[in-house]
Amino acid sequence: MTLCRVIDLNRRHFLAGAGASVLAAGAPRLAHATPTGQRLVADEGRAVLTTGRGSLPVDAWSYGGSVPGPLLRYRRGERLDVTFENRLAEPSAVHWHGLRPPNGMDGAAPLTQAPVPPGETFRYAFDLDDAGTYWYHTHFRGWNQQDRGLYGVVIVDEETPPAVDRDLLLVLDDWVLTPAGTLSTDFGNMHEWSHAGRLGNLATINNAADADVPVAAGERIRLRLVNVANAQIFALMFDWHDPVIIAEDGNSVTPWALGADELLLGPGQRVDLIVDAVGAPSSRHAIRAYTLRDEVNMGAFVYADREGGTGLAGTEIAPLEGNARPSLDLAGARRLELRMEGGAMGGMGRAMMGGRMMGMRELMLHRRIWAFNGVAGDMDAPLASLKRGETVVVDIINDTAFPHAMHLHGMHFREIARNGAPIEDGAWRDTSLMASDDRVEIAFVAETPGRWMLHCHMIEHQAGGMMTFLEIEGDEA
């Protein structure tokens, strides 16, 4: 897959939207040490966006009164212990994206737990075996709840983090705003569901359009990028800088320099970068992005008027401490096929739902317009029942006109082939971005018993039928 294939796909099918307004905003420093007994309260409230119009309050739903929700930060080996309280008028649940909890703590309602009713609570508690950058978000009616603001970030620090001058978090999102500057509540729009998903007309970093990321010449910075958008893809470009990728989806990789390439970040994906601040004092260098709507200025590295740092910039970048991962037995692997079908211009005439075959007209009445292997989102039976410890290869075929971000719960996988070309030592991931007509083979070990979702993380596509699950035999610990 090339970057142009994903971006050009939208150029062919959609009109470009308005670019983001510009106004500076600071990227926050990261707090440390989440207290024990953390309470995560979902409620209605407001998010404040920074745009060319100034501060723009919009109606939102939030965890703990802020969008994103509270940063949860731990060290590897510590225990996440969070009580979720639902003060919304509808049920909800919390999914821990990229983390590997016991199945009952995964939050994929209603598959792994009943959604938490209004006024009630649920305690999520599990050990954190993996270091890295992760996030949490609603996993019930996400096409509505997530886009209103129900998400936050989880950081699990390595025992020995890399030496940097600063550690910054950049949360990428997009917002669908009306001409009056309010959040559009046209959720469930079937045109969005059948096309690329809900794409915003305002792209933000940490809720700011064209955000300032303050740096000082000579600093070495760890940037943690998280794409929390419902469906948007960001192809990022860092003017005058050459970031080095050190982790993808929370997992350590052999450091490699981005060079002249764009950094492609699909919904749900995370990337950790090392950026050496090589610009001159008082200079400004853009962070630009192609999206599925337009080219936008996401922000800029804004240099202080004096040098800083501790002499780390320009020195060798060592790999992060790796997370423990199982060995893949590809020769003896169980092989599955997953074919994506449907959507606009997809040619899917019918699919199974509720145990019977339906034509597209009837499927649309049930809001199902996508399918996996001819099944439109039924969750009654697994894609496969797996034995604990066996290696599994899933051959995913994108037979649609749109990109998709495939996310596997509970396990991390490696891409081992893309469009027939083998991939040697691919990164461990939990989300894989696929362009139209792509064919990707992913491999993983069935580790933890339970029912684990596999779905498109363009949330409207998931809701419209692109979801299934894998069942791993055995008793949950």
C-alpha positions as CSV (number, residue, x, y, z in Angstrom):
1,M,0.0,0.0,0.0
2,T,1.3,3.5,-0.9
3,L,0.3,6.6,1.0
4,C,-1.1,8.1,-2.2
5,R,-3.5,5.2,-2.8
6,V,-5.3,6.0,0.5
7,I,-5.4,9.7,0.0
8,D,-6.2,9.7,-3.7
9,L,-9.1,7.3,-3.0
10,N,-11.0,10.1,-1.4
11,R,-9.9,12.6,-4.1
12,R,-11.8,10.5,-6.6
13,H,-15.0,10.2,-4.6
14,F,-15.5,13.3,-2.4
15,L,-15.5,17.0,-2.5
16,A,-12.8,18.7,-0.4
17,G,-14.0,20.3,2.8
18,A,-13.0,23.6,4.3
19,G,-9.5,23.7,6.0
20,A,-9.1,24.3,9.7
21,S,-9.1,27.8,11.0
22,V,-5.8,28.8,12.7
23,L,-4.9,29.9,16.2
24,A,-2.1,28.8,18.4
25,A,-2.5,26.5,21.3
26,G,0.1,24.7,23.5
27,A,0.7,21.0,23.6
28,P,0.4,19.9,27.2
29,R,3.2,18.3,29.3
30,L,2.3,14.9,30.5
31,A,1.4,14.2,34.1
32,H,2.7,11.2,35.9
33,A,1.3,8.6,38.2
34,T,-2.4,7.9,38.0
35,P,-3.8,7.6,41.5
36,T,-5.2,4.3,42.7
37,G,-9.0,4.0,42.7
38,Q,-9.4,6.3,39.7
39,R,-13.0,7.2,38.9
40,L,-14.0,7.7,35.2
41,V,-17.3,9.6,34.9
42,A,-19.1,9.8,31.6
43,D,-21.4,12.8,31.4
44,E,-22.7,15.5,29.1
45,G,-20.6,18.7,29.0
46,R,-18.6,20.9,26.7
47,A,-15.3,20.8,24.8
48,V,-13.5,24.0,24.1
49,L,-11.9,24.1,20.6
50,T,-9.4,26.7,19.6
51,T,-10.0,28.0,16.1
52,G,-9.5,31.1,14.0
53,R,-12.7,32.4,15.6
54,G,-11.1,32.1,19.1
55,S,-12.3,29.7,21.7
56,L,-15.3,27.8,20.6
57,P,-17.2,25.8,23.2
58,V,-19.2,22.9,21.7
59,D,-21.6,20.5,23.4
60,A,-19.8,17.3,24.0
61,W,-19.8,14.1,26.1
62,S,-16.8,13.6,28.2
63,Y,-14.9,11.5,30.8
64,G,-14.2,13.5,33.9
65,G,-15.4,16.7,32.4
66,S,-12.7,17.0,29.8
67,V,-12.1,16.0,26.1
68,P,-9.9,14.0,25.9
69,G,-10.7,12.4,29.3
70,P,-8.1,12.2,32.1
71,L,-4.7,10.9,31.1
72,L,-4.1,7.6,32.8
73,R,-0.4,6.9,33.3
74,Y,1.3,3.9,34.9
75,R,4.5,1.9,34.7
76,R,4.7,-1.5,33.2
77,G,3.7,-4.1,35.8
78,E,1.4,-1.8,37.7
79,R,-2.4,-2.4,37.8
80,L,-5.1,-0.4,36.2
81,D,-8.0,0.0,38.6
82,V,-10.7,2.3,37.3
83,T,-14.4,2.6,38.3
84,F,-16.5,3.7,35.4
85,E,-19.6,5.7,36.3
86,N,-22.2,6.3,33.6
87,R,-24.1,9.6,34.1
88,L,-25.3,9.6,30.4
89,A,-29.0,9.0,29.5
90,E,-28.0,5.9,27.5
91,P,-25.9,2.8,28.3
92,S,-22.1,2.8,27.6
93,A,-18.9,0.9,28.3
94,V,-15.1,1.5,28.1
95,H,-12.7,-0.3,25.8
96,W,-9.0,-0.3,26.5
97,H,-7.6,0.0,23.0
98,G,-4.4,-1.9,22.4
99,L,-4.1,-3.2,26.0
100,R,-4.5,-6.9,26.6
101,P,-6.8,-7.3,29.6
102,P,-8.8,-10.5,30.6
103,N,-11.7,-10.8,28.2
104,G,-14.3,-9.6,30.8
105,M,-12.4,-6.3,31.2
106,D,-12.2,-5.6,27.4
107,G,-15.3,-3.4,27.4
108,A,-16.6,-4.5,24.0
109,A,-20.3,-4.3,24.9
110,P,-22.4,-6.3,24.5
111,L,-19.9,-9.1,23.5
112,T,-17.8,-9.2,26.6
113,Q,-20.0,-7.3,29.1
114,A,-23.4,-5.9,29.3
115,P,-23.3,-2.1,28.6
116,V,-23.4,-0.1,31.8
117,P,-26.9,1.4,32.3
118,P,-27.4,5.1,33.2
119,G,-26.6,5.7,36.8
120,E,-24.6,2.6,37.3
121,T,-20.9,1.7,37.6
122,F,-18.5,-1.0,36.5
123,R,-15.0,-1.6,37.8
124,Y,-12.2,-2.3,35.3
125,A,-9.1,-3.8,37.0
126,F,-6.2,-5.7,35.4
127,D,-2.4,-5.8,35.3
128,L,-0.5,-3.8,32.7
129,D,2.0,-6.1,31.0
130,D,2.8,-3.9,28.0
131,A,4.5,-0.5,27.9
132,G,3.5,2.0,25.3
133,T,1.0,4.6,24.2
134,Y,-2.7,3.3,24.3
135,W,-6.1,4.9,24.6
136,Y,-9.5,4.2,26.0
137,H,-12.9,5.0,24.4
138,T,-16.6,4.1,24.5
139,H,-17.4,0.8,22.8
140,F,-21.2,1.0,22.7
141,R,-22.9,3.2,20.1
142,G,-19.4,4.5,19.3
143,W,-20.6,6.2,16.1
144,N,-22.5,8.6,18.4
145,Q,-20.6,8.5,21.7
146,Q,-17.0,8.5,20.6
147,D,-17.5,11.4,18.2
148,R,-19.1,13.4,21.0
149,G,-15.8,13.1,22.9
150,L,-15.8,9.9,24.9
151,Y,-12.1,9.0,24.7
152,G,-8.8,9.4,26.5
153,V,-5.2,8.3,26.6
154,V,-3.4,5.6,28.6
155,I,0.4,5.7,28.8
156,V,2.3,2.8,30.3
157,D,5.9,3.8,30.8
158,E,8.9,1.5,30.3
159,E,11.0,0.5,33.3
160,T,13.7,2.6,31.7
161,P,12.2,5.2,29.3
162,P,14.3,6.7,26.6
163,A,16.3,9.8,27.5
164,V,14.5,12.9,26.2
165,D,14.2,16.5,27.2
166,R,10.4,16.4,27.0
167,D,7.6,13.9,26.5
168,L,4.6,15.4,24.6
169,L,1.2,14.0,23.7
170,L,-0.6,15.0,20.5
171,V,-4.2,13.8,20.2
172,L,-5.4,14.1,16.6
173,D,-9.1,14.4,15.9
174,D,-11.6,16.0,13.6
175,W,-14.9,17.6,14.3
176,V,-18.1,18.1,12.2
177,L,-19.1,21.7,12.9
178,T,-22.2,23.5,11.5
179,P,-21.9,26.9,10.0
180,A,-23.0,28.3,13.3
181,G,-20.0,26.7,15.0
182,T,-21.9,24.0,16.9
183,L,-21.1,20.2,16.8
184,S,-23.3,18.6,14.1
185,T,-25.5,16.0,15.7
186,D,-26.4,14.3,12.4
187,F,-25.0,11.0,13.8
188,G,-26.1,7.9,12.0
189,N,-26.1,9.6,8.6
190,M,-26.3,6.7,6.1
191,H,-24.3,8.5,3.4
192,E,-21.4,8.6,5.9
193,W,-21.9,5.0,6.9
194,S,-21.8,3.8,3.3
195,H,-18.9,5.9,2.3
196,A,-15.7,6.9,4.2
197,G,-17.4,7.4,7.6
198,R,-17.9,10.6,9.5
199,L,-15.3,13.1,8.4
200,G,-14.9,16.4,10.1
201,N,-14.4,19.8,8.6
202,L,-12.1,20.9,11.5
203,A,-8.9,19.0,12.2
204,T,-7.3,19.5,15.6
205,I,-4.3,18.6,17.7
206,N,-5.3,18.7,21.4
207,N,-8.5,20.4,20.4
208,A,-6.7,23.2,18.6
209,A,-6.7,23.9,14.9
210,D,-3.2,24.8,13.8
211,A,-1.8,24.1,17.3
212,D,1.5,25.4,18.5
213,V,3.9,22.7,19.8
214,P,6.5,24.7,21.8
215,V,10.1,23.5,21.5
216,A,13.6,24.9,22.1
217,A,16.5,24.5,19.7
218,G,18.7,21.6,20.8
219,E,15.9,19.6,22.6
220,R,15.2,16.0,22.0
221,I,11.4,15.3,22.3
222,R,9.3,12.2,22.5
223,L,6.1,12.8,20.6
224,R,3.2,10.4,21.2
225,L,0.6,10.7,18.4
226,V,-2.9,9.2,18.9
227,N,-5.6,9.2,16.2
228,V,-8.9,9.2,18.0
229,A,-11.1,10.3,15.0
230,N,-14.1,8.2,14.1
231,A,-12.9,7.7,10.5
232,Q,-10.3,10.2,9.5
233,I,-6.8,9.3,8.2
234,F,-4.0,11.7,8.7
235,A,-0.9,11.7,6.5
236,L,1.4,13.9,8.4
237,M,4.4,15.9,7.2
238,F,6.9,17.6,9.5
239,D,8.6,20.5,7.7
240,W,12.3,20.9,8.3
241,H,12.3,17.9,10.7
242,D,13.1,14.2,10.3
243,P,11.3,12.3,13.0
244,V,12.5,8.8,14.0
245,I,9.8,6.2,14.6
246,I,10.4,4.3,17.8
247,A,7.0,2.6,18.4
248,E,3.8,1.7,16.5
249,D,0.6,0.9,18.4
250,G,2.5,0.9,21.6
251,N,5.1,-1.7,20.4
252,S,8.8,-1.0,20.1
253,V,10.3,-1.0,16.6
254,T,13.9,-0.7,15.4
255,P,14.2,3.1,15.1
256,W,13.8,4.4,11.6
257,A,13.8,7.9,10.2
258,L,10.7,9.1,8.4
259,G,12.7,11.0,5.8
260,A,10.6,12.6,3.0
261,D,7.7,10.2,3.5
262,E,4.4,11.1,5.1
263,L,3.5,9.5,8.4
264,L,0.2,7.7,7.9
265,L,-2.0,7.4,10.9
266,G,-5.4,5.6,10.6
267,P,-8.2,5.7,13.2
268,G,-7.1,4.0,16.4
269,Q,-3.4,3.9,15.5
270,R,-0.6,5.4,17.6
271,V,3.0,6.2,16.8
272,D,5.8,7.3,19.1
273,L,8.5,9.5,17.5
274,I,11.8,11.0,18.6
275,V,12.1,14.6,17.2
276,D,15.4,16.5,17.5
277,A,14.7,20.2,17.5
278,V,17.0,21.3,14.7
279,G,15.4,24.6,13.9
280,A,16.7,28.1,14.8
281,P,15.5,30.0,17.9
282,S,12.3,32.0,17.2
283,S,11.5,29.9,14.0
284,R,8.3,28.2,13.2
285,H,7.9,24.9,11.2
286,A,4.6,23.5,10.1
287,I,3.1,20.1,10.8
288,R,0.8,19.6,7.8
289,A,-1.5,16.7,6.9
290,Y,-3.4,15.3,4.0
291,T,-6.7,14.0,5.2
292,L,-9.6,12.3,3.4
293,R,-11.1,15.7,2.9
294,D,-8.3,18.2,2.3
295,E,-4.7,19.3,3.1
296,V,-4.6,21.2,6.4
297,N,-2.1,22.8,8.7
298,M,-2.4,20.7,11.9
299,G,0.1,22.8,13.8
300,A,3.7,23.9,14.0
301,F,6.8,23.4,16.0
302,V,7.2,26.9,17.5
303,Y,10.8,27.6,18.8
304,A,11.6,29.6,21.8
305,D,13.9,32.6,21.4
306,R,16.7,30.8,23.1
307,E,18.3,27.4,22.9
308,G,17.6,24.6,25.3
309,G,18.0,20.9,25.8
310,T,20.6,18.8,27.6
311,G,22.8,17.7,24.7
312,L,20.7,14.7,23.6
313,A,19.8,16.0,20.2
314,G,21.9,14.3,17.5
315,T,23.0,11.4,19.6
316,E,22.2,7.8,18.8
317,I,18.6,6.7,19.4
318,A,18.4,3.3,21.0
319,P,15.3,1.0,20.7
320,L,12.7,1.0,23.4
321,E,12.4,-1.9,25.7
322,G,10.3,-4.4,23.9
323,N,7.1,-6.0,25.2
324,A,7.0,-9.7,25.5
325,R,5.4,-11.3,22.5
326,P,4.9,-15.0,21.6
327,S,6.7,-16.8,18.8
328,L,4.7,-17.3,15.6
329,D,4.6,-20.8,14.1
330,L,3.7,-19.8,10.6
331,A,4.4,-23.2,9.2
332,G,1.8,-24.8,11.4
333,A,-0.6,-21.8,11.5
334,R,-4.3,-22.1,11.1
335,R,-5.4,-20.0,8.1
336,L,-8.6,-17.9,7.8
337,E,-10.0,-15.6,5.2
338,L,-11.8,-12.4,5.8
339,R,-13.3,-10.7,2.8
340,M,-14.7,-7.1,3.2
341,E,-17.7,-6.3,1.1
342,G,-20.3,-3.6,0.7
343,G,-20.5,0.1,0.9
344,A,-21.2,2.6,-1.9
345,M,-19.8,1.4,-5.2
346,G,-19.1,-1.9,-3.6
347,G,-21.4,-4.1,-5.7
348,M,-22.7,-6.2,-2.7
349,G,-26.2,-7.3,-3.7
350,R,-27.1,-9.3,-0.6
351,A,-25.7,-10.7,2.7
352,M,-26.7,-12.8,5.7
353,M,-28.3,-11.2,8.7
354,G,-30.2,-12.7,11.5
355,G,-29.8,-16.2,10.0
356,R,-31.3,-15.4,6.6
357,M,-30.2,-13.9,3.3
358,M,-31.3,-10.3,2.7
359,G,-31.1,-8.0,-0.3
360,M,-29.5,-4.6,0.0
361,R,-32.7,-2.8,0.3
362,E,-33.8,-4.8,3.3
363,L,-30.3,-4.7,4.8
364,M,-30.3,-0.9,4.6
365,L,-33.6,-0.9,6.5
366,H,-31.6,-2.6,9.3
367,R,-28.7,-0.1,8.8
368,R,-26.4,-2.8,7.6
369,I,-24.4,-2.0,4.4
370,W,-21.1,-3.8,4.9
371,A,-20.3,-7.4,5.4
372,F,-17.5,-9.8,6.3
373,N,-17.5,-13.1,4.4
374,G,-21.1,-12.3,3.3
375,V,-22.4,-11.7,6.9
376,A,-23.6,-8.2,7.7
377,G,-22.4,-7.7,11.3
378,D,-24.1,-10.7,13.0
379,M,-22.3,-11.5,16.3
380,D,-24.1,-14.8,17.0
381,A,-21.2,-17.0,15.8
382,P,-17.4,-16.5,15.7
383,L,-15.3,-16.2,12.6
384,A,-13.5,-19.1,14.1
385,S,-13.0,-21.0,17.4
386,L,-9.3,-21.2,18.2
387,K,-7.3,-23.3,20.6
388,R,-5.2,-21.4,23.1
389,G,-1.6,-21.1,21.9
390,E,-2.1,-21.8,18.3
391,T,-0.8,-19.4,15.6
392,V,-3.4,-17.9,13.4
393,V,-3.0,-16.2,10.0
394,V,-6.0,-14.1,8.7
395,D,-5.9,-13.2,5.1
396,I,-7.9,-9.9,4.9
397,I,-9.2,-8.9,1.5
398,N,-10.5,-5.3,1.0
399,D,-13.0,-5.9,-1.8
400,T,-14.5,-2.4,-1.3
401,A,-14.0,1.1,-2.7
402,F,-12.8,2.6,0.6
403,P,-10.0,2.3,3.1
404,H,-10.5,0.5,6.4
405,A,-8.6,0.3,9.7
406,M,-8.8,-3.3,11.0
407,H,-8.5,-3.6,14.7
408,L,-8.1,-6.8,16.7
409,H,-9.0,-6.8,20.4
410,G,-7.0,-8.6,23.1
411,M,-3.9,-9.6,21.0
412,H,-1.3,-7.9,18.9
413,F,-0.5,-9.2,15.4
414,R,2.2,-8.8,12.8
415,E,1.5,-8.1,9.1
416,I,3.4,-10.9,7.3
417,A,2.3,-10.0,3.7
418,R,0.7,-7.1,1.8
419,N,-0.6,-7.5,-1.7
420,G,1.5,-10.7,-2.2
421,A,4.8,-9.2,-1.0
422,P,6.2,-10.8,2.2
423,I,6.9,-8.5,5.1
424,E,9.9,-9.5,7.2
425,D,9.9,-8.7,10.9
426,G,6.9,-6.4,10.7
427,A,5.9,-4.4,13.8
428,W,3.5,-5.8,16.3
429,R,0.3,-3.9,15.9
430,D,-3.4,-3.9,17.0
431,T,-4.7,-1.9,14.0
432,S,-3.8,-2.2,10.3
433,L,-4.7,0.4,7.7
434,M,-5.8,-1.0,4.3
435,A,-6.5,0.9,1.1
436,S,-9.2,-0.2,-1.4
437,D,-8.3,-3.5,-3.1
438,D,-5.5,-4.2,-0.5
439,R,-4.9,-7.7,0.6
440,V,-3.1,-8.1,4.0
441,E,-2.1,-11.2,5.9
442,I,-1.8,-10.8,9.7
443,A,-0.5,-13.4,12.1
444,F,-0.9,-13.7,15.9
445,V,-1.1,-16.3,18.6
446,A,-4.4,-17.0,20.3
447,E,-3.3,-16.0,23.8
448,T,-6.2,-15.3,26.2
449,P,-9.5,-17.2,26.4
450,G,-12.7,-15.4,25.5
451,R,-14.4,-13.7,22.6
452,W,-12.3,-11.0,21.0
453,M,-13.7,-8.6,18.4
454,L,-12.1,-8.0,15.0
455,H,-13.7,-5.0,13.3
456,C,-13.1,-1.9,11.2
457,H,-12.2,1.1,13.3
458,M,-13.9,3.5,11.0
459,I,-16.7,3.4,13.5
460,E,-19.5,4.0,11.1
461,H,-18.3,1.0,9.1
462,Q,-18.3,-1.2,12.2
463,A,-21.8,-0.1,13.1
464,G,-22.9,-0.8,9.5
465,G,-21.7,-4.4,9.5
466,M,-17.9,-4.7,9.5
467,M,-17.5,-6.6,12.8
468,T,-17.0,-10.2,13.8
469,F,-15.2,-12.0,16.7
470,L,-12.7,-14.8,17.3
471,E,-13.4,-17.2,20.2
472,I,-10.4,-18.7,22.1
473,E,-11.2,-21.8,24.0
474,G,-10.3,-22.2,27.7
475,D,-11.3,-20.7,31.0
476,E,-10.6,-17.0,31.5
477,A,-8.1,-16.2,34.3
